[in-house]
């Protein structure tokens, strides 16, 4: 993995945690919230970060920092298909 990719991965992870911390206990974010915050540019360029954000969320879930939900219920991050939300682990 290139240094640039590692920096982006770390930035995505910290952005996810920062967004969740700002929203408060029990709040969730959409992966697109983190993608938009990291991309921080006009246009649709943030869409290219959607899968990297999902991977970052899976790493954070494996570390016990967050959980991934669908329809308000925790799901196995490796099996989640379709829209997900991310929240701090209770």
Buried (B, 14 or more C-beta within 10 A) or exposed (E): EEEEEEEBBEBBBBBBBEBBEEBEEEBBBBBBBBBBBBBEEEEEEBEEBBEBBBBBBBBBBEEEBBBBBBEEEBBEBEEBEEEBBBBBEE
